[in-house]
Amino acid sequence: MPKTVLTTKKLTQPLTSQSNKRKKIGILGGTFNPIHMGHLIIADQVLNQLGLSQVRFMPDYNPPHIDTKIAIDAKDRVNMINLAIRDNPKFAIEMEEVIRGGTSYTYDTMIKLRQLHPENEYYFIIGGDMVNYLPKWYKIDELVNLVHFVGVKREDYSFESQYPIIWVDIPNIGISSTAIRSNLRNKQSIKYLVPQLVENYIKEHQLYGY
């Protein structure tokens, strides 16, 4: 069962007001370089445990990370997401950051989405390893008034935060995009690490040095 960690921080405008009239939408952001089975399992578990209406996979254009990430073109990452989620009617893709271009800051994105879809209540999904970095996020104090943060529990990471977090238990999958790219460079199998349609796309377009 998901557990909400209560903190002393109060939202200036409670997100739960009229929540029974609003659609509960999960947002799973990332580079998806490439999307893999771990992403899909996380989305499915959060959707079902929190009773969300939908989870939207939101690829970034340029991630605002300190360490430079070498990502393939957004077009290919978007195509692979669409292939991976095509059979699940409760999964969708959110193109806001790709369309906007530039560096992808979550605060800017959520301001725009709230303006476009005031009928939605957003649940922003992050890994347990990212919770400790929240104080460094751009305009984090304003951002917590725009979304509910959902933390995916991971071993060896604290469940404490100065920000309100809804914690969700997820099976420990241990799949990463980094490991998949490494396998491809070394001509090793990625079967069952990514959906078959995604593997076919990678091979057809000779991505990641395949």
C-alpha positions as CSV (number, residue, x, y, z in Angstrom):
1,M,0.0,0.0,0.0
2,P,1.3,3.5,-0.8
3,K,2.3,5.6,2.2
4,T,2.2,9.4,2.5
5,V,5.1,10.9,4.4
6,L,3.8,13.9,6.2
7,T,6.0,16.9,6.7
8,T,5.7,20.3,8.4
9,K,5.7,22.1,5.1
10,K,2.3,23.4,4.1
11,L,1.1,24.1,0.6
12,T,0.0,27.6,0.0
13,Q,-2.8,26.4,-2.3
14,P,-3.8,22.9,-1.4
15,L,-3.8,20.6,-4.4
16,T,-6.5,18.4,-3.0
17,S,-9.3,21.1,-3.2
18,Q,-12.1,19.8,-5.5
19,S,-9.8,16.8,-6.2
20,N,-12.9,14.6,-6.6
21,K,-13.8,16.6,-9.7
22,R,-10.4,16.4,-11.3
23,K,-8.7,13.7,-13.3
24,K,-5.7,12.2,-11.6
25,I,-2.8,12.1,-14.1
26,G,0.6,10.7,-13.5
27,I,3.6,12.2,-15.2
28,L,6.7,10.0,-15.7
29,G,9.4,12.3,-17.0
30,G,12.8,11.2,-18.3
31,T,15.1,11.0,-21.3
32,F,13.9,7.5,-22.2
33,N,17.2,6.7,-23.9
34,P,15.7,4.2,-24.6
35,I,12.5,3.4,-22.8
36,H,12.6,0.0,-21.1
37,M,10.5,-2.5,-19.1
38,G,11.4,-0.9,-15.8
39,H,9.7,2.4,-16.9
40,L,6.6,0.5,-17.9
41,I,6.4,-1.4,-14.6
42,I,6.8,1.7,-12.6
43,A,4.1,3.5,-14.5
44,D,1.7,0.5,-14.2
45,Q,2.3,0.1,-10.4
46,V,1.9,3.8,-9.6
47,L,-1.2,4.0,-11.8
48,N,-2.9,1.1,-10.0
49,Q,-1.8,1.7,-6.5
50,L,-2.8,5.4,-6.6
51,G,-5.9,4.9,-8.7
52,L,-4.8,7.3,-11.4
53,S,-6.8,7.8,-14.6
54,Q,-3.7,7.8,-16.8
55,V,0.1,7.9,-16.8
56,R,1.8,10.1,-19.4
57,F,5.4,9.5,-20.4
58,M,7.1,12.8,-20.9
59,P,10.4,12.8,-22.7
60,D,12.7,15.8,-22.2
61,Y,14.4,17.7,-24.9
62,N,17.5,18.8,-23.1
63,P,17.7,17.5,-19.5
64,P,18.9,20.1,-17.0
65,H,21.5,17.8,-15.5
66,I,25.0,18.8,-14.4
67,D,26.5,15.8,-16.1
68,T,26.1,15.9,-19.8
69,K,23.9,13.1,-21.2
70,I,24.4,11.9,-24.7
71,A,20.9,11.2,-25.9
72,I,19.8,10.3,-29.4
73,D,17.4,12.5,-31.3
74,A,14.1,13.2,-29.6
75,K,12.2,11.9,-32.6
76,D,13.6,8.4,-32.1
77,R,13.0,8.5,-28.4
78,V,9.4,9.6,-29.0
79,N,8.8,6.9,-31.6
80,M,10.1,4.2,-29.2
81,I,7.8,5.4,-26.4
82,N,4.8,5.3,-28.7
83,L,5.7,1.7,-29.7
84,A,6.2,0.7,-26.0
85,I,2.8,2.0,-24.8
86,R,0.6,1.4,-27.8
87,D,-1.2,-1.6,-26.2
88,N,-2.1,0.1,-22.9
89,P,-5.0,2.6,-23.2
90,K,-4.1,4.1,-19.8
91,F,-0.6,5.1,-21.0
92,A,0.0,8.1,-23.2
93,I,2.8,10.4,-24.2
94,E,3.2,14.0,-23.2
95,M,5.1,16.1,-25.8
96,E,5.2,19.5,-24.1
97,E,9.0,19.5,-23.4
98,V,9.9,18.2,-26.8
99,I,7.7,20.7,-28.6
100,R,9.0,23.6,-26.4
101,G,12.6,22.6,-27.0
102,G,15.6,24.0,-25.0
103,T,16.4,22.9,-21.5
104,S,13.5,21.1,-19.8
105,Y,12.6,22.5,-16.4
106,T,9.8,20.7,-14.6
107,Y,8.4,23.9,-13.1
108,D,8.0,25.6,-16.5
109,T,6.4,22.4,-17.9
110,M,3.9,22.0,-15.1
111,I,2.9,25.7,-15.2
112,K,2.0,25.2,-18.9
113,L,0.2,21.9,-18.3
114,R,-1.9,23.4,-15.5
115,Q,-2.8,26.3,-17.7
116,L,-3.8,24.0,-20.6
117,H,-5.6,21.4,-18.5
118,P,-7.0,22.9,-15.3
119,E,-9.2,19.8,-15.0
120,N,-6.2,17.6,-14.2
121,E,-4.5,16.9,-10.9
122,Y,-0.9,15.9,-11.5
123,Y,1.2,13.3,-9.8
124,F,4.9,13.6,-10.7
125,I,6.7,10.3,-10.5
126,I,10.4,10.2,-9.4
127,G,12.8,7.5,-8.3
128,G,13.8,7.3,-4.7
129,D,17.3,8.3,-5.7
130,M,16.0,11.6,-6.9
131,V,14.3,12.6,-3.7
132,N,17.5,13.9,-2.1
133,Y,18.0,16.2,-5.1
134,L,14.7,17.9,-4.9
135,P,16.1,20.9,-2.9
136,K,18.3,21.6,-6.0
137,W,15.4,21.5,-8.5
138,Y,14.5,24.8,-10.2
139,K,11.8,26.7,-8.3
140,I,11.1,23.6,-6.1
141,D,9.2,25.6,-3.5
142,E,6.7,26.7,-6.1
143,L,6.7,23.3,-7.9
144,V,5.4,21.5,-4.9
145,N,2.3,23.6,-5.1
146,L,1.7,22.4,-8.7
147,V,2.1,18.7,-8.4
148,H,2.0,15.8,-5.9
149,F,5.4,14.1,-5.9
150,V,5.3,10.3,-6.0
151,G,8.5,8.6,-4.8
152,V,9.3,5.1,-6.1
153,K,11.0,3.3,-3.2
154,R,14.5,2.1,-3.8
155,E,16.9,0.2,-1.5
156,D,19.7,2.2,0.2
157,Y,17.8,5.5,-0.2
158,S,16.1,7.4,2.6
159,F,12.4,7.9,2.7
160,E,12.7,11.2,4.5
161,S,12.2,14.5,2.7
162,Q,11.4,18.1,3.6
163,Y,8.8,18.0,0.9
164,P,5.5,16.1,0.8
165,I,6.1,12.7,-0.9
166,I,3.7,9.9,-1.6
167,W,5.8,6.8,-1.4
168,V,5.0,3.7,-3.5
169,D,6.5,0.2,-3.3
170,I,7.7,-1.1,-6.7
171,P,9.4,-4.4,-7.4
172,N,13.2,-3.9,-7.7
173,I,13.8,-4.4,-11.4
174,G,17.3,-3.2,-11.8
175,I,17.1,-2.3,-15.5
176,S,18.7,0.9,-16.7
177,S,18.9,2.7,-20.1
178,T,22.7,3.0,-19.4
179,A,23.1,-0.8,-19.2
180,I,20.9,-1.3,-22.3
181,R,23.1,1.1,-24.3
182,S,26.2,-0.7,-23.1
183,N,24.8,-4.1,-24.1
184,L,24.0,-2.7,-27.6
185,R,27.5,-1.3,-28.0
186,N,29.0,-4.7,-27.0
187,K,26.6,-6.6,-29.2
188,Q,24.9,-8.3,-26.3
189,S,21.2,-9.2,-26.0
190,I,18.6,-6.7,-24.8
191,K,15.7,-9.2,-25.1
192,Y,13.2,-8.8,-22.3
193,L,14.9,-5.6,-21.2
194,V,12.8,-3.5,-23.7
195,P,9.5,-4.3,-25.4
196,Q,10.0,-6.3,-28.6
197,L,8.8,-3.5,-30.8
198,V,11.4,-1.2,-29.2
199,E,14.2,-3.7,-29.9
200,N,13.0,-4.0,-33.5
201,Y,13.1,-0.2,-33.9
202,I,16.6,0.0,-32.4
203,K,17.8,-2.7,-34.8
204,E,16.0,-1.2,-37.9
205,H,17.4,2.3,-37.3
206,Q,20.8,1.1,-36.0
207,L,20.7,3.1,-32.8
208,Y,23.3,3.1,-30.0
209,G,25.9,1.6,-32.2
210,Y,23.9,-1.5,-32.9
